[in-house]
Amino acid sequence: MNSGVIWIAVGLGGAIGALARFAVSRISMLMLGPNFPWGTLSVNIFGSFAMGLLITWFAAKEPSSPAMRAFLTVGILGAFTTFSTFSLDVVTLYRDRTIFDAGGYLLASVVFSISGLLLGLMLGRQIT
């Protein structure tokens, strides 16, 4: 398969996923208020659930189109929520390696991602 087709599939899926995430966030804020990140929580849970369904379906239906896999997983779910990919990575590390690898990845992802955000905020405040 032409890798250009996969890039286009990811881009199109990403546009759909980003719009869906925005819609869920707006609807959640309108319905439940801005005092808790209900939209983010919703897309993370649903995205992880959808990733599990898709991976199972792809495994049962091999060979599947690489472009379709990329469109649905990297594109739509990747833009809808990166937590779905993170969840899959943790479970895959646990299944294929050890609980220590999975736990290390989980801990490093949370700690270093939040640290990165805090450092970005500090630097941003100094620059502006």
C-alpha positions, 0 to 999 in steps of 0.5 A: 500500500502506498504510504501516502494513502495512509498519511491521508487516512490519518489526516482525514481521521484526525479531522473527524476525531478532533471535531468529535472531541470538540463537540463532546467537550462543548455538549458536556460543558453546556449540559454539566457545567464548566466545573469539572472536565466531563468532556475530557473524561468522557472522550478518554473512557469512550476512546479507550473502550473503542480502541479495545473493540477496534483492536479485537476486531482487527485481530479477528479480521486480519488482514485488514487494510493498513489505511483503515486501521490508521484512519480509525485508530491513529486518526479518529481515536488519536485525535479524539483522545490520545488516552486510548493509545496510551491505554493500549500501550500499557496493556500491550506492555503488560501482555508482551513484557512485564508488569514492571515495564507497563507500570514504568511506562504508566508512571513515567507518562503521567509524571513526565507529562504533567511535569512537562506541562508545569515546565511549559507553564513556568517558561510561558509565564517568563516569556510573556 
